[in-house]
């Protein structure tokens, strides 16, 4: 399987794609203004105090900006420029901030739509300028695709090891390696990690469910009686109120689901780092598979934070991503996306109760998210150093690696996941300045 992108990834959108992005950014900003949903999982728990009037709009906006800015400029923009594919950090984190920032309900969609216009009309110009520079750091950033795609394959192995120990982790690792080698040999046009990830995730879920079932049988044998949560329980009352609040706005959530699913169906949007590179190469089925596996790591987090805060996720459980990639036309995507969001919102209370009875499955979700973060963190750092080498050899590695280490020593003003891609862009600018000062000769690739 080729992991090389076409040189000069384009960010040139059709009128329909431009209108979809602008309209969706307007809608997500409006929904964020009403504190009904945000994309940043870290912001969602803070919304309860805002909804209940215990904190101000400006304070909540400051939290949103602080938790999102690094991902927008350090991850969202570099990934879009290097792949030619939009991503949720670039589109939805800014609309979280703009929606909360807006003092008036009518102003929020205007600000959100304006950001969408900046993205669809401004990024291609920046992209073209960057590709015309003597040191083309955007093309160099395409070196990130190989480590991201292949190291991401290992996230189920890490999750199994953390939750079930070294023996099961070793078994999963050997099995995944064998499946990757087999896939590369027998099906060279298929993403090499696709089958390995499928088996790894199924193995993790099987181990977790088996552990929970054994524990329930042991509890019944020991005469342990499961107590139902009483109606006067304050947490149960909060969850019920949050679920009722979200159901009240079901038509708005259905519109949101339709919009996100349509954007995914247009194949100008990827829901994750690995997915963006797969979409850029036209491997939509593999992209759907990757994003589908990520769902298992985020359903418990999104469900519990939504029930605790009264605010949902902009992409819901993110099921609309893989579904959208596979649908044949945007009209069907709109219908299916709306229905998926309707089911998700209506099922929130039930999902919360089920998760309460499956503690090992909840733990698996935590381990999956942690493993995804660990694998991508290493892959992005390694890929960024490969990009640095491609654009500037040893000097490029010195500048990019030095900026990353400086960020670490300063207490990470830029979040670690975004620091390395941001360093590549800054390093590329530095190398271009050195070229213009006649102090550096670009590497010819």
N, C-alpha and C positions, 0 to 999 in steps of 0.2 A: 504493500500500500504506500502510495506517495504521501509524504507529509509536507510537501513544498507547495506554497501558494503561488499563484501567478504574481509576477513582479508588478508592483503598482496597483494594489487593491483599490478599487474605485468606490467612492461614496456618492454615486450619481443615482438619484431616485426618480422614479416616474411620478407624474402628477398625482396619481392615486396613492402611491406610497407616501408622498409628501403630505397630502391631506390626512391620511390615516395617522401619521406620526403627530402632526399638529393637533388634530382632534383628540387623540388619546392623551397627549400631554395636558391639554386643557381640562379633560375629564379627570385625570388623576390629581391635578392641582386642586380642582374643586372638591374632590372627595377628601383630600388631605386637609383642606381648609375646614371641612365639617368634622374632622377627626374621626372619619368612618374607616379609613384605611391608610396605611403608609407602607412603603416598600422596605424601609430599614427595620429589621427585626429588633435592633437595639433601641429604637425610638418608641416602639409600640407600648412597652410597659409604662413609659412616662405620660402617655396620653390619658390614663385614667384620672390623674390629678387635674389635667386640663378639662376633661369632660365634666368632672364634678366641681369645677370652679375653684380648685385649690391652688392653681398656678396660672400664670398669664400666658397669652399667646406669644409674646416676645421671648419669655423664658423658654417655652417649649421650642420655639424656632431656633434659639441659640443651641439647645441640646441637639436638635436635628442637624444643624450645620456642623457642629463639632464632631458628630459621629459619622457624617457623610462626606465632608469635603475631600478627605484623603482618597476615598474610593472614586469620587467623581473625576478628579484631575489626575490621580495616580494610576487608576485601573480602567475606569470607563472610557475616558478619551483615548489613552494609548491603545487599548484593545480595539476600539472602533477604527482608529486610523491604520492600525497594522493589518486588520483583517478585512476591512471594508464592510463590516457587519455591525449593526447597532446592538447595544446591550442594555440591561435594566439599570446598571449603575449610571450610565450616561443619561438615560431618559427619565427614570422614576425617582432617583435620589434628589435631583434638582427640583422636581415638581413636589416632592415632600416638603422641601424647604420653602419654595415659593408659595405653596398652598397655605402653609402655616403662617408665613410672613404676611400674607395679604390681610389687611384690616377689614375688607368688605367681601361679602360672598361673590358679588358680581366681578370683582377684580381678579379673583383667583384663577378662573379659566383663561382670562386674558393674559395673565403672566405665564401660565403654563403653556398656552398656545404659542406665545412669543418665544419661549425656550425651545419648543419643538421646531419653530421656524429657524432659529439659530442653528440647530443641529442639522436640519435637512438642507439648508441653503449655505451654511457657513463652513461645515466640515470639509466638503469637497474642495473648496478653495484652499483651505489650510493643507489638505492632503496633497494637492497639486504643487503648492509652493514647497512643501517638505521634500517631495520627490525630485524637484529641480535643484535642490541644494547639492553642493559638491560631495558632502557626506550624507547619504540618503539613509537616515536612521530609521525611517518607517519600514523600508524594505528589509533592513537588518533585523528589525523586531519580528519579522516572520520566522526567524530562527527559533522563536519561542514555541512554535507549534509542536515540534517533535517531543521535547520533554513534557509539555503540558499533556499531550494526548497519551503518551505511554506511561508516565508516572501516575496520572490520574487513575489508570487501570488498577492500581494497587490499593485504592482506598478501602475496598471490602476486606482485604487482608489485614490492614492496620486495625480496622474496627473489630474484626474477629479476635485478633491477638489481644487487644485491650480489654475486651469483655470476657473472653473465654479461655485466655491463656496461650502460652507459647506453643503447646502441642497442636491445638486446632489452628493457630495462626500459621505454623509451619506447613501443615497439611494444605491449608488454603493457598499459601504462597507457591508451593510446588505445583498444585493443581492449576492455578492461574498461569504460571509460567509455561506449563505444558500446553495449555489451551491457546496461549498467544503464539507459541511456536507452530502449533498445528494449524491455526488460522492463517498465519503468514504463508505456510507451505501449501495448504489446500485451497484457500480462498484469498488470493493476493489482493483482490479488489475490495475486500471487506475491511473495515476498521479492525485492526489486529486485536484490540482490547475488548471488542464487543461481547464475544462469547464468554471471555474470562470474567468480565464484570457481572454478567448475568448470573453465572454460576456462583460467584462470590457473594453477591447480594442475597440470592436464594439460600445459600448456606448459612449466612448470618441470621436471616429471618427464621429459618428452620430451627437453628440452635436456640434462638430466643423463645420461640413459641413452645418448643419442646420443654425448655426449662420452666416456663410458666405453667404448662399443663401438669408437669410433675409436681410442682409446688402446690397447685390447687388440689391434686389428688392426695398429697401428703396432709394438707390442711383438713380435708374432709375426713381422712382416716383418723386424724388426731382429734376430731370433733370440734374444729375451729369453725365458728359460725360467722359468715360475712354479714357485717352490719350495713344496712342501707344508710346513706347520709340523710340526716334529719332535715325536715323542711326549714327548721329555724337555724340551720348552720349558716354562718355569715358568708363563707366561701361559696356554698351552693346558691345562696341568694344572689351573690354578685354574678356568678356564672349565668344564672337564669336571666338576670336583668340585661347582661351583655348580649346574650343570644337573642333576646326579645328586641333589643335596640337594633341589632344588625338585620334581623328579619323585617323590621319596619321599612328598611330601605332596600328591600330585595330587588325592585326594578332597576335601581341605580347600579347595584352590584351585577345584575345580569347584563346591563349595558357595558360595564367595565370588562366583564369576562368576554363579551363579544369582541370588544376592541383589542384586547391583548391577544386573543386567539387569531384574529384577522392579521394582526401585525406579524405573528409567528408564521402564519400561512404564506405571507408574501416573501418569506425567505430573505429578508433584509435585517433580521433580528435573531440573536442567539441568547438563550437564557443563562449561559454560563461561559467560563473561560474556554474549556474544551469544546463546548458546543459551537462557539463563535468560529473556531477554526474549521470544524466539520461543515457548518453551514457555508462557509466561504468556499469550500471545495465541492459543494453540491452533494454532500453525503447526508441527506436529510433523514434517512431511516436510522443511521448510526447516531445522529444528533438527537433524534427522538428517544433512542434507547438510553443514551447518557443522561438526558434530563429526566427521563422516567425514573431511573435509579436514584437520582437526587431527591425525588419526591419523598422517599421513605425516610430520609433524614430530616425532613422539614415539616411533615404533617403534625407530629406531636408538638413541636415548638410553636407553629403558627396557630394550631387549635387552642393550646393552653393560653398563649398570650392574648389571643383574640377574646377568649372567654373571660380572662382576668381583666382586660383593659377596655373591652367594648369597641376595639378597633381591629379591623381585619387586615390581611396582606393585599397589596395592590395586585399581585399576581395570584392571590389565593394560595392554594396548595401547590401551585406551579404546574398542575396537570395540563393546563391549557397550552403550555409550551409544546410538549411532545405531540399532543393531539393536533395542534395547529400546523406543525411541520409536515404532517402526513396527509392533511386534507387536500382535496383536489382544487377547491376554489374558495374565495373569500366569503361568498354568501353562505355556504355550508359551515364555514369556520365561525361566522357570526352566530348562527343558530346553535351550534354545538357548544361554543364558548359560553353563551348565555345560559344554556341548560346546565353545563358543568358547574358554573358559579352558583346557580340556584340550588343545586343538590348540595354543594359544599356548605353554603350558608345555612340551609335548612337542617343539615346533618351535624352541625357543630356540637350541639348538646350531646347527641348520641355518641359522637366520636370521643368527646371528653369522658363519658362514662366508660366506654370500652377501654380507653387508655388507662383509666384508673384500675382496671382489673388485670392489665398486662404490664407489670412493672419491668420485666426483662425486655419487652418490645420497646418500651419508652427509653430504657437505657441504650438499646441498640441505636435508636435515633440520635441520641447524644453522641455516641461513639462514631456513628457515620458522619455526622457534621464535623466532629473533631478531626476525623481521618481525612475527609475531603479538604479541610483547611490545611492539614499537615502536608498532604501530597502536593497540593497546588502551591503552597508556600515554597517548597523546595523546587518544584518544576519552574515556577515563575522566576525565582532567583537564578537558577541554572540557565534557563532560557535567556534571561536578560544578560548574563555574562557571555553567552554565545553570541548574542546580538552585539554586545560591546566589542567582542573580538572581530566580528565580521566587519564592523564599521571603522575600527581603529586599532586592531591588533592589541599588543600589550598596553599601549597608551589608553586605548578604549577601556580595557579591563581595569586599569588603574583608576580612571576617572569614574566609571560607573560603580565599580566595587567600592571605591573610596567614598562616594556619595552615600551608598547604602550603609557602609559602616559608620559614617558620620551621623546618619539618621539614627542608627542604633544607639550610638554613644550619647546623643542628645535627648534620649528618652522617647524616641519614635514620634516626632511631631507629625510625620506621615506614617500611617498605619503600615505594618510590615508587609502585608500582601500587596500594597500599592507602591511601596518604596522603590522596588527594583525597576518596574516599568517607567516610573517617573524619573529615575536616575538615568535610564537609557535616553529619554528625551532631552534632559538637561545635558547629559554627556554629549549627545549629538550636536546640540547647539554650541557647546564649548569647542568641539572638534572643528566645526565650521568656522568659528571665530579664529581658531589657531590657523586654519587653512588660509583665511583672508589676510592674516598677519604673516603669511609665508613661513609658518613654523611647523606645518604638518602637511604631509602628502597623503591624500585618501587612498585606502586600499582598493584596488580594482578587483571586483568579484566576477 
